[in-house]
Each structure stands twice: as C-alpha cells, then as structure tokens.
Amino acid sequence: MEFRKETLKNGVRLIAVPMPYLESVTAMVGIGAGGRYEDARTQGIAHFTEHMLFHGTEKRPSSLAISSELESLGAHFNAFTDKEITAYHVKAEARNLSKIMDVLIDIIFHSRFDQREIEREARVITEELRMYRDEPRNWVQTLADRLLYGEHPLGWEILGTEETLKAIRREDFLDYLDRWYRPGNLVVAIAGRLEEDYFGGVSGLLTDREAQPVERPREFVVSQSEPRVLLERRKIDQTHFVLGVRAYPRSHPKREALEVLTTILGGGMSSRLFQEVRDRRGLAYYVGADWQDFSDTGALLVSAGVNNQKVEEAVAVVVEELIKLRDNLVPAAELRKGKEMLRGSLVMSLESTNGAGFYFLGQEVLDRRIETPEERLAKIDAVTSADLQAVAEELFTPKGLNLALVGPFSEPNLLQKILEIEEK
C-alpha cells in the first residue's frame, strides 16, 4: 500500500495514503500524548482536553457551530484518547478535504476553554466515569491496569477521578496544550481520494506554529516477583475477571509471535479459550484475549465473565491453557489459522479510509517510523510454532501473573494459589 510522508520545518509530520478508487477522505490529527502524560493532580486532563476541543473557537464559537459546519458537509467526526495517543478525525467527501482540515486545525490550536463550558463538561465526564464504573465488565479492565502498573500514570483511569475533574481549570488545559500539543509531537494523516496537491492546503494551516522540543513521559519500570490478585467486592450475579500476563513493549522483535499466540489463545470463536471455557464447559458467555502494548511495556490480557460459583474453575482453566502453550508446540494447522486471522483483520481494516489513515498515523505518532502493510504481513507469515513456544516460555511464569476481579467475594487467597504455576 502506497503512502507519502513529508515533514514541515517546524516538525509537523504529514502522511498521505492515496485511495483513488474511493470518493471519500478521512483527515486525522494525532498527538503523541494521552493518559500516561498526566500528573496526579490533573488525572483525566488528556481525555478532558479531547472533549473541550469541540466546545468552541473564536471562529466557531460553540459546539453547535462546529458540529453544524461539519454536518453541513455530510461529514462524520469523532476523537479518542488512549494512554499514549490522542487523535481527532473527520471523514467526508473528498472535495471537502480543505474545509474539514480547516475545522480540525482550528479546534486543536484555537479552542477558547471557557470556564463555564469546562465546568459543564466536567459534569458530563463525571457521568461517563460513573457509567463506566457501574459496568463491571469495563471496570475490571481499570483494576487490571491498576494491578499491572500501580501508581504509574499507566495504571490510572483514563477518565480521571471525580475529584480531579472538578479541580481542573482553564490554565491547566493551556499548560497541557503548550507542553504536549507541539508541532514535533503532531501528525496529520489523510487517506482516501486525494487531489495532486494534497499537502499544499494542509501545510499552509500549520506553518505558523513554532518548533519546540518535546518531552518524554515518565518511564515505567517493572517491579514484580510473585503473582498478584486485586479484588473489588460487589454483590453482582456474575464475576468479571482479567488475568494479565506481563509482556512486551510495542516495538519488541517478538511482537508478531505474541500477536499470533494471543490470537490462538483467545481471538475468535475457534480460539482455545472460547472452545474450552465457553463451548466445552459452559463457564462464560464472553471470554477472549488481547495484547496491550505501550512504548516501554505491555501485557497479554485474558478477560471473562463467569458464574460466581465457577470462578476458581474458570481461572484454573485459563492458567491450564497458558501452560499448554508453554509446554507444547502449536500444531501447524492452528498456526496457519492464527496467522490468517491476523492477516485478514489487517487487510480488511485497510479497505476503509479510517482504518488506513489510523494504520499509518498510529505508527508515526507512537513509533516515529512506518512499517508498510506488506512488511507487517511478511513478519506475521514468518512466525513459527517454535517462536510461539519461546514466547510462552518467557512470559507464562508465576511472577508475571496478575488477576483482577469484580465479584461478590472477600477472600482472594484461594485464587492466589491457582496462579502459583510451576516453572517449566
């Protein structure tokens, strides 16, 4: 898949992904900052900033003015905040690219941050936080982060706390923007049908920003010598848990092997966990595995919601599946299936302007380099069963296991014993 990259004198990086067979275009602006770039007093400000940028500029003085202009162009728009990236994106007909880019750059660099709007939006996000906390399937993910990363910002709830949301003021937003929304930390990606001079109008909106050095967030240092359990007691009808295994950072050379391993373990209805936990034993409605990757650390996460009386059995089954992967080679047919699932997900995601745009934007923001889809697929194809077993042997050890639960229990010691697996 072709792309073009250009860097302006002030450090802003521009990426274009031509998709001439389409009639639409997605414009994205990504910032190398998110939840881990905060301090304790302003927890949640990265996500709060994302919300506030849609609340008005001098040119477009309200959220209604911004949404009305974009929707009058037939555009779809949104944004998201993660631990290491924040991104804003608009999709519209290709002929409206210059107009949607004007809106994007305006909200990012010229938002007003009216104090009354800040206080109102703090209440909105507080309700979002309460909604998230009331859903144990979601909240257990926050507990897992807290268990894995402790008091490091990676372990904080990305929405913040009710206390910090109330305390954040206009000057805090301005300080945050000045510190992190700098040209050298900003990437613009456009994907879809593009005119010949697709960088011309975009660069003209950004050249007046002065180059400034960009800081790095606080490093995470792993400190764990035994398995750990974190339990939040609630009187609910189903226990939700996440078993987290410490893994690799995003750019690790064993990345593709870990992704294939995670897919075989818990990616889809034919995965080992789905078959054993749900189909054979009937212990859960949902069960699966994902990989959480950051610049300097990571984790493999197994999530499930199970009958309150079957928690010990379910956790034990998950641990057994980890041990099987550690002690036995994955059969060739299962290896092929896992690789094909990853290939299919990547190829299909690149068929949309949003998917293609974020594929390139995310790499440039997070890694400052781009691996083409062809290069990535070749690495996936090269993974062997021996590679998978080597990863499992390295990661599936007692000292790397972390179990977070939300359920009607008060004693985590029984579950602690399940995690004390024998070294190979």
N, C-alpha and C positions, 0 to 999 in steps of 0.2 A: 504494500500500500504506500503510495507516494505522499510525501509531506515536504513542506519547505519551512525553514526556520531562519529568522533574522533577529539580530539584537540591536536595539537602538543605542545611541551614545550614552544615554543615562542608565542603561542596564535592563530596560524592559525587554522581555523576550516575546517575539511574535511567532506563532505557528499557524500554518495554513494546511488544511487537508482537503484537496480538491476531490469533489464527488460529482462530476459533471452530469451524471445520469439522473440527478435529483433536481427538484425545483425549490428546495428549501435550504436554509443555512442555520447553523447554531453558532452563536458567538458566546464565548466563555471568558471570564476573567478569573484567574486563580491566584491566591495569595498563599505564600509559604508560612502560614500561621494558623493556629487553632487552639484547642483546649490546653495543650501542654505548654503554651506560650504565655500562660497567665501566672499571676501570683495569688496567694491565699486570699487577700482582701478583695480581689476583683474576679473571683471564680465565676465563670459563665460569661465574661465580657466578650469573648470571641463570637459566641453564638448570639449574644445580645446585640453586638455590632451588626451582624448579618441582618437581624430584624430591623434595626434602626436605619439602615441604608435605604430602606423602601419607604421612609416616612417624610421625605421632602427635601428639596434643594432650593436654592434661590430661583432657579429657572423653572423648577417644577415643585411648587411649594407644599404639596401634600401627597400622602399615599394614593389618594384618589387621582390626582393629576398624573402620577407615574403610571398607575395601573391602567387608567383610561387611555393614555397615549399609546402604551404598548398593545393594549387590546384593540385599539382602533386600527392597528397594523395587522391584526389577526395573529399576534404573537402569543406564545406560551413562555412563561418565565418563572424562575424559581432560584433558590440558592440552598447551600448546605454548609454545615460546619462540622469538621471532624477534628481529631486530635492534632493533626499536623498540616491541615489544609482547609481553606475556606474558598468556596467558588460560587460565582454568580453566572447564570446562563439564561439566554433568551433564544428562542427558535422562531423563525418567521420565514416568509417568502424571501428568496434570495435578493429580490430587487429592493428589499427594505434593510439590507445589511447596514448601510451607513447610519440610518435612523436608529436602529436598535443599539448600535455601538455608541452613539451619542448619549443615549439614555444610560447605558451601563457605566460609561466613564464619568458621567455627571453624578450619578448616585454614589460612586465609590470615592470621588475626590471632592464633592461639593455638598455633601449632606449637612443639614443645619443642626441636628441634635437639639431640638427644642426641649427644654426641661419638662414641660407638661407632657410631651409625647413620650419622653423617657419614662416618666412615672407611670403613664398608662400602659406602655409596652411591658414594663416590669411586672405589672399585674397579669398581663396576658401570658408571659413566660412562666410566671408562678403557677398558673393554672395548667400550663403544659407540663411543668415539672410534677405537679400533683397527679395529673392523669397518668404520666409515665410511672410514678411511684405506686399508683393503685393497680398497675398491671404487673403481677409478679413475674410473668414470662419475660417482660422487658427489664424489670428492676433487678432481677438476678444477674443480668449482664453487668450492671453497675457494681454489684457486690463482687463479681468476678474480677473486674478491673481493680477494685479497692484491695482485693486479696493479692493480686499479682503485682501491683505497682505501689501499694501502700500510700504514703503521703506525698509521693512524687506527683506532679500535675497529671501524668498519665493515669493515675488512679482516681482522679476527681470526676464527678458527674459533669458532663459537658454543658448541661443547662445551668450549672451553678447551684447555689443554695438559696432558699427564701431570704436569708439574711443578706447575702451578698447582692442579690438582685435589688433589694430595697436600698442598699447603700451606694450603688454605682451612680456617679454623677457625670454631667456633661464633660468636665475636664478629664475624667478617666477615659472616656471614649476618644477624645482628642489626643491624649497621650498614647493610647494604644495604637491609634491610626498612625501617628507620627513615628512610632517605634517600629511597626511591622508592615504597614502599607506603603513601602518604599519601592521605587522603580526596580531596583535589583532583586526584589522579592515578588515581583508581579509578572505573570504570564498571561498573554492573550492568545486564545486559540479560536480559529474559525474553521468550521467543517461544513461542506456542502457544495452547492453550485456557486462558484466564485468568478467574479469578473477578473480581467487581466491584471488590473492594478489593485489587487485586494488588500495590500498593505498600506497603500497611499493614504486613504482616509483615516485608517486606524492610527497610524504613526503620528498624523497631524494632531490627534487628540491627546497625545501623550508626551510629545517632545518638550513641553514646558515644565515637566517635572524634573527637579534637580536630582542628580545621582547622589546617593548616600550609602554609607556602609550598612550592612545587615548583620544583626547579631545572630547567635545560635542559642537555642533553648538549653535549659539545664539537662545534662546527660543523666541517663538512667543507669544505675549500677545494680546488677542482680545480687541479692543477698538472701539466699535460701539454702538450708542444709537438710530440711526434712519436709514431708508432706504437711499441708495445712488445710484447715477447714474453717469456713466462715458461715455461720447460720443466722438468718433473721427469722425469728419465730412469728408466724401468722396463723390464725385459725382459718385455713382455706381447705378446699376439697381436693386439691392436687398439689403435690410438691414439685417445684421447678428447681432444677439444678444445672450448674455449669461446671464441668470438670476441665480445668485449664492446665495445659502442659507447656512449660516454658519452651520456646522455640527460637527461630532465627530472625534477625532483622531483615528488612525488605530486600536489600541488595546481596544477600548471602549467596554464595555459589551453589548451595544445595536447595535453593528456593523452589525450583521446578520439581525436584524429587519430593519435597514436603507437600507441594500442592497436589501432586498425583496421589501421594499417600493419604492426604486429607480427603480427597475425593473418593478413594476406595473405601475409606473408613466410614464416612458419613455424608457423601454427596449424592443424593438422589434415592429413589425407591429401591434400587437394586444394591445399595451400599450394604456393607456388613452390619452396621448398627441398625439400619432400618429393618433389615431382614431378621436380625436376632432379637432386638429389643421390641419391635412392634409386631412383625408378622408371625414369628415363631412363638413368642412368649406373651404377647398382648400387654406389655407393661406400659406402653406410652402411645399417645396419639402422634406427638411430634418428637422427633429425635434427629439430630444431624451434627455435622462437624464443619467448622470453618477455621480459616487461618487469619489471625490478627497480626498485621505487620507494621512496624514502625522503623524509623531510621536507625535505631540502635538496639532494638529488642523485638520480641514477638511472642506469640503464643498460639498453640493449637487448642481450640475450644470445642468441647462436646456439650450440646445443650439438649435437655429433655424435660418434659412434664409428665410425672408418673403418679400412680396411685400411692396415697400416703402410706399404705401398709407394704408397699413393694419397693421402697426407696433403696434399702440395702441391697436387694437383689439386682435392681437396675444399675446401681453404681458398680456393683461387682461384675456384672456382665460387660459394662463398658471397659473396666480395667482388664478383664479377660481378653477382650478384642485387641486392646493395645499390646498385651503380652504375645498374642498370636502373631501380630505383625512384627514384633521384635524377634521372635524365636523361629519364624518360618518365612521362607521366600514366597512372595505373591505369585500365584500361577500366571503363566503367560497370557491367557485369555482375559483374566481380570485386570492385568496390567494394561493390555490394549484398550479395554473398555474405559478404564480411568483416564487414559491419555486422550481417547476420542471425546470423552465428555468435556475435558478442558479445552480441546481444540474447538469443539462445537460451540461452547459458550463464548469463546473469544471471537470466532469468525462471525457468529450471529450478532454479537454486540457491535461489531464494526459496520454493520449494514445500516445503522441509523446515524444521523448527524450528531445526536447527543452522545452516543456510545463512542463513535470515532473521535469526536472532539475531546472527550474526557480521557480516552486512552492516551493520547499524546500530551494533553495538558497535565494530567496527573503525574506522568513520568518526569516532565520538565520541571514542575513545581517541586516535587518531592526528591528527585534524584539528580536534577540538572543534566540529564542525558536522556536520550530516547533510544529504546530498543524497538526496532520495527516489528510488526506482527509476524513477518516471515522469520526473523531471528528468534523470536519468542517461541514460535511453533517448532522450530528446529530443536530448541533446547528441551521442549516437552517430549518430542519424539525420541530424544537421545536417552531418556531416563530408563534405567534397567531395574529389574527386581532386586538385584544386589544393592543398588542405590537406595531403594526404599528401605531395605532391611538395615542398612548402615544408619540411615536417619532415625529409624525406630529404636535401634540400639543406643543411639546417642541421646535421644530425647525421653524415652519412656523409662525413666528411673524414678525411684521413690522421692528423691529430694526435689524433683521438678513438678510434682503433682499438687494441684490446688483445687479444692472443691468448695464452691459457693452454693448455698441453698436458701430457698424461701419456703417454709412449710411449718406445720404445727408440731415442732419438736423443741426440746430444750437441752438435749444431750448429744453433742456431736462426736463423742469419743468412739462410739460404735463404728461410725463412718470413717473415723481416722484410721482404725485398724485395717479397713478394706484397702486403704491406699498404701499400706506398707508392703508393696510387692517385692519379691526377691530380685536381687540383681542377677543378671544373666551370667 
